[in-house]
Amino acid sequence: MRRKKTTQYLLIAVISLVVGIAGSIVLGISLAGMSTPYKDPKNNASEVVDRTASIAGGAVGTAIAKDRIGSGVYSVGDYLIRSFTSPEYLSLGRSDNEFASDLVVAVTGSSDPDLEDEIVSDLQDHSRMYVIDKYATDANRAFAATGNISSDPGDSFTDCVVTKPLESGDTYTIGIRKVEGTFDATGDEVRTDFFVDGVLYQGNIRIEDAGGSGKGFVMAWDTAGVEAGSHSVLILLRSSDGRGQIIAGGDITVPRCMVLNNDMVQRGSIDRSQTVSWYILNAEDRDAYINFVGLGDDIKVSLYDAYGDPIGTNDLPGSDYEVLRGHRQDIDAIKADTGLPLVNNNFFVKVERGEQCSDMEEQISYTMVQSRNVAYYDGQYMAVISDIGAVPTPLPVSSSSSSYAGTDVTLCDLSNNRIVVPYEDVRYLPLSGFLTKMDIAETTSGSEVTIFPRFAVKTTDYGYYSTSLSVVGLDITAQEGYAARVETTIENGGSVTTVDDLSNIAIGNGENTIDIKVTAFDGSVNDYRIFILKGDDSGSFSEDTLSLFPTSYYSGLWLLHSLHPDYMFRPYNTGMDFDTVLDNEDSGDRSLANVYSHPAWIQSGSPEYDGGGWYAATNEVVQYFLDPRNYLDPQHIFSFELLSFDSTAQTVDGVRNIVNGSFLADTSEYDYSQIIYDAGQTANVSPYFLASRILQEMGYNGESELCHGTLAGYEGYYNFYNIGSTPDPNIQNGALINGARYAMWGADPDEEEITSVEAELMLPWNTVDRAITGGALWIASRYTAAGQDTLYFQKFDVIDNEDGLYMHQYAQNISMAYTEGARYFSGYASIDMLDKPFIFLIPVYDDMPSEFGVMPYTGA
C-alpha cells in the first residue's frame, strides 16, 4: 500500500516537471519573437485543455500543453490530473461535489448530474487522481494517463483545527512563521504550500502522532524570502488523495529590516511622521546584545526571536540608554521543529516612539551598539570587542577595581575602525546589572524618603536617618529591564528577610539595611544598599558622634559609618550664618568655574579672569560646594581629611596610583611620585594632597607651561601649585606670568630680591625638585600651619585666624576641594587604605538650607 502511494506522488511529480519544462520552452520562444508550429491534437483534446485551464487555472501554459499532447509527450489525462490536483486549484477550496462538476464540464463541455453523482460516489473509495483518469478514459481512451494510477484512496485528512495562526500578535509579521494545529488523518502523506499574493512558496510541515488517527502538525515558512510590504497569504494543506484545504491565511505586513552586525556601531532613526523602525541581527554563535545610546528622544524597544515571537520590551523614560538582550537560540532545535534546512540565530528589533516622546512627528535618531559592553571614548560611543567582565562602579574598594586594569582593550567605532587603548582610559556605560531608577517613599503618607546621596546609576550605597519611619515602598527599575533579575532583602537586628512586596517594607528600630541585588543578563551582580538608622544605633555612634552634629548631617554620616566603622568625625562649629558666608564667597573672583568643562556653572556677565576660560560661578554652584553636607559620601568625605603627613597611611605607591595616566606618571627624566612623597614628608603635608593639588592646578596632562618651565620669557622656572598666580584680566596669560614671576623672585618680583623667609621655601624654583618641595613648604606655612588643615578649609577660608576670613583661600576653582577629595579617595583605595581610622574635620554653619544634595547641571 505504501509503495503505491509513493509511486502515485512520483508520477504526479514527473508529469508536473515535463509540463513545466515544456511551458518554459514555449515562453522563451515567445519572448524571443518566434512562433511554434501548432499541431492540433486529436479527439477534441484542445477543447478539454481550454476548459480545464479556465476552470482550474493555468491558461498561460495551454499552448505548450496542447502541443505536447499532440506530440504524445503526455496525455489529456495527465494534464487533467496535474490541473485538478495543483495548489492553484486546491486553493479554491472546492468540495467533492464541486470538483465532480468541474471535472465533468472540463471533459465533456457540459453538466451531467448523473455522471457527477457517480464521480462523488467513486471518491468514497478512490483518490481524485484515480477518478480523473477513469472518467477521462471513459470519455476517450486516448485521454488515459500515461502512467499507472493506483486505485488506492491515498491518505486523507479531516477535522483540521488551527491552534496557532499565521498572523503574529503584532501589526508586523517577521521571522519564521509557524502554523500549528491538529487533524485526523489516514496517513502521513500530507504537504503544505504557501501562497503569497498568489505566488506559490513551498512550506515545510512536521506531523506528529496525537493518539488514534489524530495528528499534530507544525507548518513553517520563513518570511525572509518575501519582500517588505503588505501581502495576502493563504496556506494550503494537501494530501495524497488529491484533495486540499485552505487552513489559514490573511493579510500580513513584512517590515523592511536594516541589518545589524555583532561588534559594530550603527546609526538608526525613526523617520519623520513614522512610528516604527525594524532591524535584524544575526548574532551567530553568541547571545544578542543591542544597546541604544545617544537617544534623540524617548524610544521604546522590543526584541523578537527567530520565530518572530516577543522576547521582551523596554521603555525607560528618563534613561540615557535602552538595551535589548537575548540568549543564543538552539539552531538545531529550530531546524528540527520547522523542517527548514537553513536557519540563522536571528533576532528582530523594533524601535518605536516612547511614551514620553516629546514630538510624535519629528525624526528621532539614535546609535546602536551590538556588544556586551559599550565604551565612551574620544567623544564617541564604541563597541567593546574585548572581554572586560562586569563594568566597574566608580567606587573601588580594593587596590584594583578590576582584574582588567593595566591591560589593553579593543574598541570599534562608528566607521568600523578597531582601536586598542588602555583599559583605564575608557569610560564604560552602566548597562548590565545596574538600576536606572530607585525611588523610596513612606507607604502611609506617600512622601519621598530623601536618601543620601540622591540616587545615581553607578552609586550603590545610600544612607538615611529617621526617628519615625515605619513602612516604606520601593519603586525600582533595572537598566536591562526584562533581561535582569532583581531581588530585595532587608536586615534588622541580624535577621535577614526576603522582600516579596516592595510596597510594604517594615523598618525596625536601630540599624536596617535594604539590599537590592541586581543580576544582569550576563550573570554579573550589583548590590545596591540603603542603610537606614531609626533612632539610636546598637553601639555608641549616635551618642558619641551624631549628637554633635545637626540632624541634617545624620544620613550622610550614618552611611559613612556603615561602610567604614573606624572613621572619626569631628564637627567644626564656625558660629557663622550660612547665607553670610555664601554672600562673601560669591564675590568677584573668589569662586570661579571653567567655561570649557562646566559651561552651565558660569555667571552671566562675568569677565574672564585669565586665559584658561575661568569665570565667576553662579550663586547656585557656590552654594552647592560651600554646603558641607554635599561631601558626606565615600569619595568626597576626604575633602575634610586632616592633611598632615602620615607614614602609616601614605606611601609612594599610593602617590603613583593617584598620578597614574597623568603627566606626573613615571618618566625617564623625573620620578615625580618619589619627589612628591619626599616633599610631603619634608613639609609635614600629605603627599596625596600635593599630588592632587598639582594635577588640579597644572591640568591632568600638564597643560600649564609652569610645570614644564617653558613659559616664554621665563624659561627654566617652575610653579607646580600656581602659587602667586593671581589672575589679571587686563594682561594675556596674566595668571601664568604672575606665577612665573613668583617662582623667580617671590612675593615682590619687582624688587628682584628673595628674602630669607622665601629662601627657606627654596626659592627660586628653577628645578622640578625645588619647585615641588618649596611649594609644599609654602602650603604648610600658609595653610596647614594656619589651621586650614583640610581641602575644604583651603578653598573656603572660614577659619578666623590672623588673616581674617575669606581672604586666605588657596584656590579660586569652586570645585577644588570636592574633586581633590575624590582623588584622595582613589589614592587610598589603590593601596587598600580606605578602612584606616581617618579623622575628618567637618564644618557646621548656622541656619543651613533645608535642601541640599543635588549638584547643579554642568552643561558639559
PAMIPA-102612 format. One line per field, with one value per residue (C-alpha): residue in three letters; x negated, z negated, y negated. Coordinates in steps of 0.2 Angstrom, whole numbers, plus 5000, padded with zeros to 4 digits. Example, Ala and Ser with C-alpha at 12.3 -4.5 7.8 and 13.67 -1.06 7.14 Angstrom:
code = [ALA/SER]
x = [4938/4932]
z = [4961/4964]
y = [5022/5005]
# end
This chain:
code = [MET/ARG/ARG/LYS/LYS/THR/THR/GLN/TYR/LEU/LEU/ILE/ALA/VAL/ILE/SER/LEU/VAL/VAL/GLY/ILE/ALA/GLY/SER/ILE/VAL/LEU/GLY/ILE/SER/LEU/ALA/GLY/MET/SER/THR/PRO/TYR/LYS/ASP/PRO/LYS/ASN/ASN/ALA/SER/GLU/VAL/VAL/ASP/ARG/THR/ALA/SER/ILE/ALA/GLY/GLY/ALA/VAL/GLY/THR/ALA/ILE/ALA/LYS/ASP/ARG/ILE/GLY/SER/GLY/VAL/TYR/SER/VAL/GLY/ASP/TYR/LEU/ILE/ARG/SER/PHE/THR/SER/PRO/GLU/TYR/LEU/SER/LEU/GLY/ARG/SER/ASP/ASN/GLU/PHE/ALA/SER/ASP/LEU/VAL/VAL/ALA/VAL/THR/GLY/SER/SER/ASP/PRO/ASP/LEU/GLU/ASP/GLU/ILE/VAL/SER/ASP/LEU/GLN/ASP/HIS/SER/ARG/MET/TYR/VAL/ILE/ASP/LYS/TYR/ALA/THR/ASP/ALA/ASN/ARG/ALA/PHE/ALA/ALA/THR/GLY/ASN/ILE/SER/SER/ASP/PRO/GLY/ASP/SER/PHE/THR/ASP/CYS/VAL/VAL/THR/LYS/PRO/LEU/GLU/SER/GLY/ASP/THR/TYR/THR/ILE/GLY/ILE/ARG/LYS/VAL/GLU/GLY/THR/PHE/ASP/ALA/THR/GLY/ASP/GLU/VAL/ARG/THR/ASP/PHE/PHE/VAL/ASP/GLY/VAL/LEU/TYR/GLN/GLY/ASN/ILE/ARG/ILE/GLU/ASP/ALA/GLY/GLY/SER/GLY/LYS/GLY/PHE/VAL/MET/ALA/TRP/ASP/THR/ALA/GLY/VAL/GLU/ALA/GLY/SER/HIS/SER/VAL/LEU/ILE/LEU/LEU/ARG/SER/SER/ASP/GLY/ARG/GLY/GLN/ILE/ILE/ALA/GLY/GLY/ASP/ILE/THR/VAL/PRO/ARG/CYS/MET/VAL/LEU/ASN/ASN/ASP/MET/VAL/GLN/ARG/GLY/SER/ILE/ASP/ARG/SER/GLN/THR/VAL/SER/TRP/TYR/ILE/LEU/ASN/ALA/GLU/ASP/ARG/ASP/ALA/TYR/ILE/ASN/PHE/VAL/GLY/LEU/GLY/ASP/ASP/ILE/LYS/VAL/SER/LEU/TYR/ASP/ALA/TYR/GLY/ASP/PRO/ILE/GLY/THR/ASN/ASP/LEU/PRO/GLY/SER/ASP/TYR/GLU/VAL/LEU/ARG/GLY/HIS/ARG/GLN/ASP/ILE/ASP/ALA/ILE/LYS/ALA/ASP/THR/GLY/LEU/PRO/LEU/VAL/ASN/ASN/ASN/PHE/PHE/VAL/LYS/VAL/GLU/ARG/GLY/GLU/GLN/CYS/SER/ASP/MET/GLU/GLU/GLN/ILE/SER/TYR/THR/MET/VAL/GLN/SER/ARG/ASN/VAL/ALA/TYR/TYR/ASP/GLY/GLN/TYR/MET/ALA/VAL/ILE/SER/ASP/ILE/GLY/ALA/VAL/PRO/THR/PRO/LEU/PRO/VAL/SER/SER/SER/SER/SER/SER/TYR/ALA/GLY/THR/ASP/VAL/THR/LEU/CYS/ASP/LEU/SER/ASN/ASN/ARG/ILE/VAL/VAL/PRO/TYR/GLU/ASP/VAL/ARG/TYR/LEU/PRO/LEU/SER/GLY/PHE/LEU/THR/LYS/MET/ASP/ILE/ALA/GLU/THR/THR/SER/GLY/SER/GLU/VAL/THR/ILE/PHE/PRO/ARG/PHE/ALA/VAL/LYS/THR/THR/ASP/TYR/GLY/TYR/TYR/SER/THR/SER/LEU/SER/VAL/VAL/GLY/LEU/ASP/ILE/THR/ALA/GLN/GLU/GLY/TYR/ALA/ALA/ARG/VAL/GLU/THR/THR/ILE/GLU/ASN/GLY/GLY/SER/VAL/THR/THR/VAL/ASP/ASP/LEU/SER/ASN/ILE/ALA/ILE/GLY/ASN/GLY/GLU/ASN/THR/ILE/ASP/ILE/LYS/VAL/THR/ALA/PHE/ASP/GLY/SER/VAL/ASN/ASP/TYR/ARG/ILE/PHE/ILE/LEU/LYS/GLY/ASP/ASP/SER/GLY/SER/PHE/SER/GLU/ASP/THR/LEU/SER/LEU/PHE/PRO/THR/SER/TYR/TYR/SER/GLY/LEU/TRP/LEU/LEU/HIS/SER/LEU/HIS/PRO/ASP/TYR/MET/PHE/ARG/PRO/TYR/ASN/THR/GLY/MET/ASP/PHE/ASP/THR/VAL/LEU/ASP/ASN/GLU/ASP/SER/GLY/ASP/ARG/SER/LEU/ALA/ASN/VAL/TYR/SER/HIS/PRO/ALA/TRP/ILE/GLN/SER/GLY/SER/PRO/GLU/TYR/ASP/GLY/GLY/GLY/TRP/TYR/ALA/ALA/THR/ASN/GLU/VAL/VAL/GLN/TYR/PHE/LEU/ASP/PRO/ARG/ASN/TYR/LEU/ASP/PRO/GLN/HIS/ILE/PHE/SER/PHE/GLU/LEU/LEU/SER/PHE/ASP/SER/THR/ALA/GLN/THR/VAL/ASP/GLY/VAL/ARG/ASN/ILE/VAL/ASN/GLY/SER/PHE/LEU/ALA/ASP/THR/SER/GLU/TYR/ASP/TYR/SER/GLN/ILE/ILE/TYR/ASP/ALA/GLY/GLN/THR/ALA/ASN/VAL/SER/PRO/TYR/PHE/LEU/ALA/SER/ARG/ILE/LEU/GLN/GLU/MET/GLY/TYR/ASN/GLY/GLU/SER/GLU/LEU/CYS/HIS/GLY/THR/LEU/ALA/GLY/TYR/GLU/GLY/TYR/TYR/ASN/PHE/TYR/ASN/ILE/GLY/SER/THR/PRO/ASP/PRO/ASN/ILE/GLN/ASN/GLY/ALA/LEU/ILE/ASN/GLY/ALA/ARG/TYR/ALA/MET/TRP/GLY/ALA/ASP/PRO/ASP/GLU/GLU/GLU/ILE/THR/SER/VAL/GLU/ALA/GLU/LEU/MET/LEU/PRO/TRP/ASN/THR/VAL/ASP/ARG/ALA/ILE/THR/GLY/GLY/ALA/LEU/TRP/ILE/ALA/SER/ARG/TYR/THR/ALA/ALA/GLY/GLN/ASP/THR/LEU/TYR/PHE/GLN/LYS/PHE/ASP/VAL/ILE/ASP/ASN/GLU/ASP/GLY/LEU/TYR/MET/HIS/GLN/TYR/ALA/GLN/ASN/ILE/SER/MET/ALA/TYR/THR/GLU/GLY/ALA/ARG/TYR/PHE/SER/GLY/TYR/ALA/SER/ILE/ASP/MET/LEU/ASP/LYS/PRO/PHE/ILE/PHE/LEU/ILE/PRO/VAL/TYR/ASP/ASP/MET/PRO/SER/GLU/PHE/GLY/VAL/MET/PRO/TYR/THR/GLY/ALA]
x = [5000/4986/4977/4992/4994/4976/4977/4993/4984/4969/4980/4988/4971/4965/4980/4978/4960/4962/4976/4966/4951/4962/4970/4953/4948/4963/4962/4944/4948/4962/4952/4939/4952/4953/4968/4970/4980/4996/5001/5019/5022/5034/5050/5056/5041/5039/5056/5053/5037/5045/5060/5048/5037/5052/5059/5043/5031/5016/5022/5004/4997/5011/5002/4987/4999/5009/4993/4986/5002/5002/4984/4988/4976/4991/5009/5025/5027/5010/5015/5031/5023/5010/5023/5036/5023/5012/5010/5019/5035/5035/5033/5051/5057/5069/5079/5080/5097/5090/5074/5086/5095/5079/5072/5087/5088/5069/5070/5087/5091/5107/5115/5121/5129/5130/5111/5107/5116/5106/5090/5094/5098/5082/5072/5078/5065/5053/5042/5046/5031/5039/5056/5049/5040/5055/5068/5056/5053/5071/5074/5060/5047/5034/5036/5029/5015/4998/4993/5002/5014/5017/5035/5029/5039/5022/5020/5033/5037/5052/5057/5042/5041/5028/5022/5008/5012/5001/5003/4992/4999/4990/4995/4980/4975/4957/4946/4951/4970/4977/4995/4999/5014/5022/5032/5037/5028/5026/5008/4993/4993/4998/4989/4991/4989/4990/4997/4991/5000/5005/4987/4983/4970/4965/4968/4962/4973/4969/4983/4983/4995/5008/5017/5028/5030/5026/5011/5002/4994/4982/4981/4966/4962/4948/4953/4936/4939/4953/4951/4955/4973/4991/4996/5010/5006/5015/5009/5014/5014/5015/5014/5010/5029/5028/5038/5033/5039/5035/5032/5025/5022/5024/5016/4998/4986/4967/4956/4941/4927/4910/4896/4886/4869/4861/4847/4852/4859/4873/4884/4903/4918/4937/4940/4952/4970/4966/4969/4958/4941/4936/4919/4912/4897/4889/4880/4871/4864/4867/4880/4889/4884/4891/4888/4896/4886/4886/4905/4913/4929/4938/4939/4947/4938/4943/4934/4941/4933/4931/4949/4955/4961/4958/4943/4946/4949/4940/4946/4937/4942/4928/4915/4900/4900/4911/4905/4911/4904/4907/4900/4892/4905/4904/4902/4903/4919/4927/4922/4930/4945/4948/4940/4932/4914/4907/4909/4899/4898/4909/4916/4928/4928/4942/4940/4955/4958/4958/4972/4963/4958/4958/4963/4973/4969/4951/4937/4928/4910/4900/4885/4885/4870/4870/4858/4860/4851/4851/4837/4837/4820/4813/4830/4840/4848/4839/4842/4830/4823/4813/4820/4819/4830/4843/4842/4834/4843/4834/4831/4816/4815/4798/4781/4788/4806/4805/4794/4793/4784/4767/4772/4777/4795/4800/4814/4824/4830/4844/4833/4829/4811/4803/4794/4783/4782/4778/4792/4791/4793/4811/4827/4839/4858/4868/4879/4878/4883/4887/4903/4909/4922/4924/4937/4941/4956/4966/4980/4993/4990/4983/4970/4952/4938/4924/4909/4891/4884/4898/4900/4887/4885/4867/4869/4873/4873/4885/4889/4905/4909/4926/4934/4952/4950/4960/4965/4958/4961/4948/4950/4935/4931/4916/4907/4909/4927/4935/4917/4912/4917/4920/4921/4923/4920/4920/4909/4913/4906/4896/4911/4912/4929/4934/4945/4959/4970/4959/4973/4973/4956/4956/4942/4937/4929/4910/4900/4909/4901/4911/4901/4906/4897/4897/4892/4888/4892/4874/4874/4864/4871/4873/4879/4887/4889/4899/4893/4907/4905/4921/4917/4901/4889/4885/4867/4862/4861/4877/4872/4853/4854/4871/4877/4863/4869/4886/4899/4897/4879/4885/4890/4873/4863/4873/4869/4850/4851/4860/4846/4831/4834/4817/4819/4819/4829/4827/4838/4830/4843/4840/4853/4856/4873/4873/4880/4867/4853/4862/4863/4844/4839/4850/4840/4829/4816/4816/4826/4823/4829/4822/4832/4825/4828/4844/4852/4868/4859/4854/4862/4869/4860/4844/4827/4814/4801/4787/4784/4789/4808/4811/4827/4836/4848/4866/4873/4882/4865/4856/4870/4868/4849/4850/4863/4853/4867/4864/4847/4854/4851/4837/4827/4829/4828/4809/4811/4812/4797/4784/4769/4754/4741/4745/4732/4744/4757/4747/4735/4725/4736/4751/4745/4741/4759/4766/4755/4756/4760/4756/4741/4734/4733/4715/4704/4687/4682/4691/4698/4712/4720/4705/4701/4719/4719/4702/4709/4724/4713/4701/4716/4727/4741/4750/4741/4758/4764/4749/4751/4769/4766/4753/4765/4778/4768/4757/4770/4771/4760/4749/4757/4749/4732/4727/4725/4713/4703/4707/4717/4710/4698/4697/4690/4682/4694/4707/4723/4732/4745/4749/4743/4744/4753/4766/4777/4775/4790/4780/4765/4765/4759/4758/4760/4746/4734/4738/4734/4718/4713/4716/4705/4691/4692/4705/4719/4712/4704/4702/4689/4680/4674/4678/4680/4673/4690/4693/4676/4682/4696/4681/4684/4680/4689/4678/4678/4693/4687/4685/4702/4712/4704/4703/4721/4726/4716/4726/4743/4738/4733/4748/4762/4760/4750/4763/4777/4783/4779/4792/4795/4812/4804/4791/4804/4816/4807/4819/4805/4804/4785/4774/4778/4796/4810/4812/4795/4783/4790/4778/4789/4802/4808/4825/4824/4806/4809/4823/4813/4797/4806/4811/4793/4788/4801/4794/4776/4781/4792/4777/4767/4781/4781/4800/4804/4790/4795/4795/4800/4812/4815/4832/4838/4855/4865/4880/4896/4891/4903/4916/4912/4896/4888/4892/4877/4881/4882/4865/4869/4855]
z = [5000/4996/5012/5022/5013/5016/5035/5036/5030/5041/5056/5052/5050/5066/5076/5067/5072/5090/5092/5083/5094/5109/5103/5100/5118/5126/5115/5120/5139/5137/5129/5142/5155/5163/5166/5164/5177/5169/5171/5167/5155/5159/5151/5146/5133/5137/5131/5115/5111/5114/5102/5089/5089/5087/5073/5064/5069/5080/5096/5099/5102/5113/5130/5124/5116/5132/5142/5130/5130/5149/5149/5137/5123/5111/5112/5108/5093/5087/5089/5080/5065/5064/5066/5054/5040/5042/5027/5038/5040/5022/5015/5022/5008/5020/5011/5019/5027/5034/5040/5049/5058/5063/5070/5080/5088/5092/5100/5109/5110/5101/5085/5081/5064/5065/5070/5056/5043/5050/5048/5030/5026/5033/5022/5007/5011/5023/5024/5035/5047/5050/5053/5065/5075/5075/5082/5094/5101/5101/5112/5124/5122/5130/5114/5102/5091/5097/5081/5070/5057/5042/5036/5018/5010/5004/4987/4982/4968/4959/4944/4946/4932/4931/4914/4919/4934/4946/4941/4926/4912/4919/4933/4942/4947/4945/4944/4946/4945/4938/4941/4928/4926/4927/4939/4941/4955/4963/4965/4966/4984/4982/4988/4987/4998/4995/5007/5006/5017/5027/5029/5023/5010/5004/4985/4973/4962/4947/4942/4925/4918/4907/4902/4913/4930/4923/4929/4923/4936/4937/4954/4955/4968/4967/4971/4975/4993/4995/5000/4987/4988/4987/4993/4994/4988/4990/4983/4992/4984/4997/4996/5007/5011/5022/5010/5001/4989/4985/4967/4963/4971/4970/4974/4967/4967/4968/4962/4970/4958/4958/4955/4938/4935/4920/4913/4923/4920/4932/4933/4934/4933/4934/4948/4948/4947/4945/4929/4930/4937/4939/4938/4939/4931/4934/4918/4925/4911/4896/4886/4893/4886/4894/4884/4889/4884/4890/4889/4898/4888/4878/4888/4884/4890/4892/4896/4905/4908/4924/4924/4923/4905/4892/4880/4871/4872/4863/4862/4848/4849/4842/4845/4856/4863/4869/4871/4878/4873/4880/4876/4891/4899/4902/4921/4922/4912/4923/4939/4931/4926/4943/4955/4963/4969/4967/4950/4943/4925/4930/4918/4924/4916/4916/4911/4908/4901/4882/4870/4866/4883/4884/4903/4911/4929/4930/4933/4918/4921/4910/4911/4909/4902/4904/4890/4872/4866/4873/4871/4872/4879/4888/4888/4896/4892/4896/4896/4883/4893/4879/4864/4849/4837/4827/4829/4813/4802/4798/4780/4780/4764/4766/4774/4791/4795/4810/4815/4832/4825/4833/4849/4866/4874/4892/4897/4913/4918/4930/4945/4940/4936/4922/4909/4895/4879/4861/4850/4838/4852/4856/4849/4849/4849/4834/4844/4837/4819/4814/4809/4818/4805/4786/4778/4759/4751/4734/4738/4727/4732/4749/4746/4753/4742/4746/4745/4746/4758/4771/4782/4797/4808/4803/4784/4775/4756/4748/4730/4721/4703/4696/4679/4685/4702/4700/4718/4735/4753/4766/4785/4794/4812/4819/4835/4843/4839/4843/4845/4827/4811/4795/4778/4762/4744/4728/4712/4695/4679/4688/4696/4715/4723/4742/4748/4759/4758/4762/4757/4739/4731/4712/4704/4687/4673/4674/4689/4705/4722/4738/4750/4769/4779/4797/4808/4825/4841/4842/4824/4816/4800/4792/4774/4770/4752/4741/4723/4713/4695/4685/4668/4660/4666/4655/4652/4647/4664/4661/4644/4647/4665/4672/4657/4660/4677/4684/4689/4707/4707/4700/4716/4724/4708/4705/4722/4720/4703/4710/4724/4713/4694/4690/4697/4684/4687/4678/4680/4683/4677/4687/4677/4694/4703/4720/4730/4724/4729/4746/4749/4746/4756/4771/4773/4788/4792/4776/4784/4802/4814/4831/4846/4856/4843/4834/4845/4836/4820/4827/4820/4834/4837/4828/4835/4839/4825/4835/4852/4847/4848/4829/4825/4809/4804/4801/4784/4785/4789/4775/4763/4768/4765/4749/4741/4731/4731/4750/4746/4735/4747/4748/4761/4756/4737/4740/4743/4724/4720/4709/4721/4710/4716/4710/4715/4709/4722/4736/4747/4763/4772/4766/4775/4791/4791/4789/4804/4815/4833/4830/4834/4817/4821/4821/4834/4839/4833/4816/4803/4799/4787/4776/4777/4771/4757/4751/4752/4741/4728/4728/4726/4715/4728/4736/4752/4759/4756/4765/4780/4781/4780/4794/4806/4801/4804/4819/4828/4829/4845/4839/4849/4840/4845/4827/4824/4839/4836/4854/4852/4864/4856/4840/4846/4833/4819/4812/4801/4799/4787/4795/4780/4783/4800/4797/4812/4821/4834/4842/4847/4858/4848/4833/4821/4829/4829/4811/4806/4816/4808/4791/4795/4799/4786/4773/4767/4773/4790/4794/4781/4789/4771/4762/4743/4730/4727/4745/4746/4733/4746/4758/4770/4784/4791/4805/4804/4803/4785/4778/4785/4779/4762/4759/4764/4752/4738/4744/4742/4725/4719/4726/4724/4713/4700/4700/4696/4714/4712/4724/4743/4739/4727/4740/4753/4741/4728/4713/4701/4690/4689/4690/4709/4705/4715/4734/4739/4737/4750/4759/4775/4784/4793/4784/4785/4780/4763/4770/4784/4775/4761/4774/4779/4761/4761/4776/4770/4753/4762/4773/4759/4748/4736/4736/4719/4709/4695/4704/4695/4703/4698/4704/4703/4697/4700/4693/4702/4716/4731/4729/4747/4752/4761/4779/4790/4802/4820/4828/4846/4851]
y = [5000/4988/4991/4987/4971/4966/4971/4960/4945/4949/4950/4933/4925/4932/4925/4908/4907/4912/4899/4886/4888/4888/4872/4864/4868/4860/4845/4842/4844/4832/4819/4820/4816/4833/4844/4863/4873/4879/4897/4899/4914/4927/4932/4914/4913/4895/4890/4901/4891/4874/4879/4886/4871/4860/4869/4874/4860/4861/4853/4846/4864/4871/4869/4879/4892/4894/4896/4909/4919/4919/4925/4939/4932/4934/4936/4926/4937/4931/4913/4915/4924/4910/4896/4903/4908/4892/4880/4867/4877/4884/4866/4863/4875/4885/4899/4916/4911/4896/4905/4918/4904/4896/4912/4916/4899/4900/4917/4916/4897/4898/4903/4921/4923/4942/4943/4930/4941/4956/4947/4942/4960/4966/4953/4963/4976/4969/4954/4939/4944/4961/4954/4941/4954/4966/4953/4946/4963/4967/4951/4955/4969/4958/4947/4960/4956/4962/4970/4982/4973/4983/4987/4984/4970/4962/4953/4940/4928/4921/4910/4899/4886/4872/4869/4856/4844/4837/4819/4813/4803/4788/4777/4784/4802/4806/4822/4840/4840/4856/4863/4876/4887/4904/4915/4933/4942/4959/4957/4945/4941/4923/4907/4889/4874/4855/4843/4825/4813/4828/4834/4851/4853/4871/4873/4886/4897/4908/4921/4930/4943/4936/4953/4964/4956/4939/4929/4914/4903/4888/4879/4867/4853/4841/4823/4818/4824/4811/4793/4779/4773/4779/4796/4808/4826/4842/4859/4874/4892/4906/4924/4939/4942/4926/4916/4900/4887/4869/4869/4852/4835/4817/4800/4798/4784/4788/4774/4768/4773/4764/4777/4775/4784/4790/4779/4764/4746/4741/4726/4728/4717/4717/4705/4690/4695/4713/4723/4738/4744/4763/4771/4789/4796/4812/4815/4830/4841/4829/4820/4805/4788/4772/4756/4739/4724/4705/4705/4690/4693/4706/4723/4740/4755/4773/4789/4804/4822/4831/4836/4818/4821/4807/4809/4793/4774/4760/4742/4732/4714/4703/4715/4711/4728/4743/4760/4777/4794/4812/4829/4838/4849/4868/4868/4887/4887/4874/4885/4900/4890/4882/4894/4878/4883/4865/4857/4842/4836/4821/4808/4795/4777/4765/4747/4736/4719/4720/4714/4698/4694/4675/4675/4689/4682/4677/4689/4697/4703/4715/4725/4744/4754/4773/4778/4784/4768/4750/4738/4719/4714/4699/4691/4706/4722/4738/4756/4765/4780/4787/4796/4784/4793/4783/4764/4757/4745/4728/4733/4745/4755/4763/4759/4764/4761/4773/4788/4780/4764/4762/4771/4765/4766/4766/4755/4752/4735/4730/4731/4749/4745/4755/4746/4753/4742/4744/4751/4737/4723/4729/4724/4739/4737/4744/4755/4773/4776/4758/4749/4734/4730/4732/4721/4724/4717/4718/4730/4722/4704/4707/4694/4696/4703/4692/4704/4698/4696/4694/4709/4711/4726/4730/4726/4741/4736/4724/4718/4712/4707/4706/4707/4712/4721/4737/4744/4739/4743/4746/4742/4749/4752/4761/4754/4771/4771/4788/4796/4793/4801/4790/4797/4787/4791/4781/4784/4779/4785/4798/4806/4805/4806/4808/4794/4800/4784/4769/4758/4764/4765/4763/4753/4759/4749/4747/4752/4758/4762/4764/4774/4774/4787/4784/4800/4795/4804/4810/4816/4802/4795/4777/4774/4758/4755/4742/4740/4734/4729/4727/4719/4724/4737/4753/4746/4728/4719/4710/4704/4701/4693/4690/4680/4667/4663/4655/4668/4664/4672/4689/4698/4695/4698/4715/4720/4717/4726/4741/4743/4738/4740/4734/4717/4702/4687/4670/4655/4638/4626/4610/4600/4591/4589/4599/4586/4573/4585/4588/4569/4567/4582/4577/4562/4556/4569/4579/4593/4597/4611/4616/4612/4627/4641/4633/4621/4620/4615/4598/4582/4572/4556/4562/4556/4569/4569/4577/4585/4603/4599/4596/4585/4582/4596/4594/4592/4609/4618/4609/4614/4632/4633/4622/4634/4647/4660/4662/4670/4684/4698/4711/4701/4683/4685/4684/4665/4665/4676/4668/4665/4669/4681/4699/4713/4726/4721/4713/4722/4719/4732/4723/4707/4717/4723/4705/4699/4714/4709/4691/4681/4685/4703/4710/4703/4706/4689/4687/4699/4687/4699/4700/4682/4678/4691/4684/4666/4671/4679/4663/4651/4662/4662/4676/4681/4687/4669/4662/4674/4670/4651/4652/4661/4648/4633/4639/4650/4669/4669/4655/4641/4627/4621/4618/4637/4638/4622/4617/4600/4588/4576/4586/4602/4613/4608/4620/4617/4633/4626/4610/4600/4582/4585/4571/4568/4551/4549/4535/4545/4560/4575/4564/4578/4588/4573/4569/4587/4587/4571/4578/4593/4581/4568/4572/4561/4545/4549/4530/4529/4544/4550/4566/4564/4575/4582/4585/4594/4606/4610/4615/4600/4598/4613/4616/4635/4648/4654/4636/4631/4646/4646/4627/4626/4639/4629/4614/4623/4629/4612/4603/4615/4631/4622/4608/4620/4623/4641/4648/4646/4638/4625/4621/4617/4609/4598/4599/4601/4585/4583/4568/4566/4564/4573/4577/4569/4584/4596/4607/4609/4600/4616/4618/4637/4639/4647/4658/4665/4667/4676/4689/4690/4694/4707/4716/4715/4723/4736/4741/4746/4754/4740/4735/4743/4734/4724/4707/4691/4679/4661/4656/4638/4633/4617/4609/4608/4620/4623/4636/4643/4650/4665/4660/4654/4641/4646/4644/4641/4652]
# end
